[in-house]
Amino acid sequence: MRFILFTSLLLLITVSSFSQNANYQAENNFTVVFYNVENLFDTIDNPNTIDEQFLPQSDKKWNTGRYNKKINDLGRVISSVNINELPELVGLCEIENKTVLEDLTHSRFLKKGDYGIVHEESPDARGIDVALLYRKSDFQYINHQIYRIHFNFDPETTTRDILYVKGNMNNGENLHVFVNHWSSRREGQAESEPKRVYIAQVLRSKVDSLLSKDKKAKIIIVGDFNDEPTNKSIHKVLNATNNLHTKNIYELYNLMFDKAINGEGTYNFRGNWNMLDNVIVSQTLLNTKKGYRVSPDGAMIFKKRWMMYDNVKTGQFTPSKTYGGPNYYGGISDHFPVYMMLRK
């Protein structure tokens, strides 16, 4: 009897999966992913950055085998987000250089995507940057620009740039994408907040400039903001809310806002979930009847059991990280990726 029930259930799952694939139309879907990949460093010393922790002779003993495993694991995660096809756009942070991006795009899980790379070296002291991968067949790159952050109240501190990319989607529509990795909370949330507020002001000015020239501009903002959707930097300064009824085109919509309120998160700190990774869009991607659009619940946290660590202290399944201090755990990343599905 158990065998019959198991067989029936397996058949139902198979038929359901087949139907889902059969009804999927690639030309009507556009997947955007963002992933903090937790220190994707190569094993070569860069004398201009503080990358000594990620060398074979360091306490972490970062070597070619561990590097190749991480590349393969990250490729598996990204390729699993959409079971029907590889994502069209992938924003990344905590990557060291273009070499690691090339290795990632040439990995066995992502190679068939024929990804282009948009990347610039930032002045970050550790040498970590942001980047955007794009499937050349479905996103036509037009240009990009970096916005360097100079804190007027702390001129000695360097941080990651904001990366802006403009391109055309496969239906010819323009798309504006900003990839972010804001200053961390290492000094404490309140003490470090002015830095994230400052970065939010820079980003807000760039978004305003786009919308003032084209009120129908379709804008996507992704990143690890090191702040929650309700914090001042995102909610007040960037003006990214969960307000579905606004008529103000300058008010942005944070697709992760309600999930954060409900206790979900992408990063777990001492047993508490934080929604540090966000997906924010312009009103034109919500309120349009033409071209690509996203529903208010169209963004998700991607998490599978094989990406998680069973934390016996908290009883939670948390992101399976690569390192904890000098200790190698062999996990993928200490963040879960976020993604959204645009449809037309």
N, C-alpha and C positions, 0 to 999 in steps of 0.2 A: 504493500500500500504506500509506504514511504517512497519507494522507488518511483511509483507511478506519479505521486504528487511532485517529486523533485523533477522528473522528466517533463511533466506538464508545465511547471514553473519555468524551467529552462527554455522550453519551446516558446512560451509566452514572451520571455525576455528577448529571445532571438528574433521573433516576429516583430516585436515592438521596435527593437533597434533597427531592423531592416526597413520597417516602415518609415522611421525617422530619417534614415539615410535616403530612402527613395523619394521622400517629399522635399528634401533639401535642395534649394536652388542657389548655387554658389554666386551667381550674378546678382542676386537680391540680398546678399548678406555681406557684412563687412565687420570683421572682428578686430578690436583694439585691446591690447594687453599692456599692463604695466607690471614690472617685477623688480623689486629690490633683491639683487642676487647675492648679497652678503659677501663682499670682498672677493670679487673675481679678479685675482691677480695672476700674472704669469710667474715664472720661477726665476726671472732674470732681474738683476739689480739695476734700478734706475737711479743714478747718482743725484738726480735733481729732485727726488721725492723721498718721503719717509716710507719706504716699502720694505724695510729690513725684516719685518715680521714674517713676510711671505717669501722666504728664501729657504733652500734646502738645509742650510746650516743654522737656521733660527730655532727658537724654542718650539715653534709650531711645526718645524720639519716639513714645510710645504715643498712637495716634490712633484715630479712629472706624473707619477701614478695618481696622486691625489688630485692634481689639476685636471687630468684627463677624465677622471671619474666625475668631477664636478661639472665639467663641460657637458658630458654625456647626460648627467642627471638633469641639468637645466634644460637641455634640448628636449628631453622626455616630457618635462613639465609643460613647456611652451607648446609642444606639439599635441598635448593632450587636452588643452583648453577647449578646442572645438573639434569634436570627433569626426567632422565631415571634411575639414580642410585646415591647413595651417593659417594662423592669424595673418591678416593683411598688414597690421602695424604692431610693433612691439617696442614699447618704451622701457628703458633699462636704467638702473642706477647702481652705483658701487662697482663699476667696471674700471679697470686700470688703463686700458689703452685700446687702440684699434686692433692690435694683434689678437687679443682675447675675443673681440667681437668677430673677427674673421674665423677663428677656431670654432666659435659657437655656431655661426651660420653654416660652416662646412661640416658640422657634426652629423652623424647618421640620421638623426631625427629631423633636422631642419634643412639639410642640403637640397632637397627637392623644391624648397620654397624659393630658391634663387633670390635671396634677400640682398637688397642694397643697404648700405650703412651710412648714417649721418652721425658724425662724431667730431668733437674738437677737444683738444687738451685744455683742461681748466687749471687755474692756479691753486687748486686745493693742495694743501701741504702733503697729504698722504698720496696724492696723485689719482684719486678716484673721480670719475666723471659720470655724466649722463649721456645717453645715446638713443637713437631711434633706428630700428630695423624696419624695412618696408619691402613687401613683395613687389618686385618690379612689374609683374604682370597685372597688378591691381591698384598700384599707386604710382602715379607719375610724379617724380620729384621735380620741383620747380626751383626752389632755393631754400637756404636756411640762414639763420643768424644766431649769434650767441649774445646774451646779455650778461655782461660781467658784473658781479656784485662788489661794490666798494662801500663798506660801512663807514660813514663819516664820523661816527662816534667810536670806532674801533678800527683804525686804518691798518693795523698790523695783521689783522685776521683775514685769511683768505678762505674762500669756500667755492662750491660748485657753481658753474654758470647755469642760467636758464637757457635751454635749447629751444629755438623756434624753427619749425619746418613748415613750409608751404608746398602743397602738391595737389594733384587732381586724383579723385577716386575713379573707379572704373566706369562710372557713368558721366564723367567729365566735370563733376562738381568740384569746386575749390574746397580744400580743407586746410585749416590752420591748426597746428599741433604744438603745444608747449610741454616740454618734459622738464621736470623739476626734482631737485633733491635739496631741501632746505636745511638750514643749520640744525645740528642735533641738540638734544636736551642734556648733554653731558654735564653742563654747569648747573643744571637744575631747570625745571620748566619755566619758572618765573624769571630767573636770572637771564636765561637765553632767549626769552620771548621777543625782546626788541629786535633781534636779528631776523627772526622770521617775519615780524611785522614789516620790517624794512624791505625784505625780499618780496613780500606780498604787495607792497606799494609799487615796486618796480614792475612786477607782473601786471598789476592792475592798470598801470599807465599804458602798457603795450596792448592790452586787450581793448582799452578805451580807444586807442588810436586806430585799431582795426575796425571797430564798430562805428566809429565816427565817419570812416570812409565808406563803409558798406554795412548798413543796418542788418543785412541778411547773411552776414559772414557766419560760416559754420566753424565753430571753435571747440577744440578739445584740449583740456588741461589735465595732465596726469602727473603723478609723482609721489615720492615719499616726502610729505610735508613736515614730518616730525611734530605735527599738531593734529588735534582732533577737528572734525567738522564744525564743532561748536566753539572752538577757540577763536580769539580775536583776529588772528592773522587771516584765517580762511573765511570765517563767517562775517566779520565786520569789514575788514580792510579789503579783502578780495571780493567781498559781497557775493559769496557762494552760499546759497540757502537751499531749503527744501520747499520753497514757495512756488506752488504750481499755478497760482492765479495772478501772478504779477503781469503787468503790461509794460514794465520797464525793461527794454532790451539790454540794458547794461547790467541787470541783475542775473547772475549766473546760477546754474542749478547743480548741486552736488548730489550725484547719484548714490553716494555712500552715506549720506546724512542720516536717513531713517534707519539704516542698518546699524549705525553707530549708536543711535538712541536705544535700539533694541538689544544692545549689549554685544553685538558682533564686532570683530576686529581682525586686523591682518598681522598684528604683532602682539606677543604675549610677554608682559613684563611683570615678573614676580606674581604670577597667577592672575593678572588683570589684563583684559583685552583692550588694545588701543587701535583705533582706526587711523593709522598714520598714512596709509596709502589710499589716495582718493582719485576719483574720476569725476571731473567737472566739465559741464558743457554749456554752450550758449543757448539762449532760449530758442534760437532758430533750429536747433537739432531736436527740440521737443515739440515745438509748435509749427510744424510744416506739413503740408500735404503733398509736397513735391520732393522727389529725391530721397536721400537717406535720412532717417530719423531714429530716435531712440525713445523707448518708453520710460516713464519715471522709475520703473523697477528693472530697467534694462542692463544694469551693471551688477556683477556678482564677485564674490571672493572665490577663487578657485582653490579647492583643497580636497585631496584624496588621501585615503588611509596610508598609502605608501609614501606620502610626503610628510607624515607626522611622526612625532615622538610621544610616547605614552608617559606623561609626567606623573609618576606615582605620588609625588608630594602634593600636587594640586588636584589629581584625578582628571586632568584635562589632556586632550590631544592637541599638542602645540606644534608649530612649524619645526621640522627636524633640521637643526642648524649644523653648519659645518664644523664650527669651533665654539668652545666655551673657554675663553682665555687661551692658554696654550694647549688645552686638551682637544684632541681631534676626535669628533664624533662621527664624521663621515656623512652627515646629512647634506641637504641641498641648499637651504637658505633659512635664515631666522625670520623671514617674512613670507606670508602667502601672497601670491600675485592677485591682482584684480583685473577684471576685463569687462567689456561691454560689447553688445551685439547691436550694430546698426542694421536697419532693414528698410527696404523700399518697396 
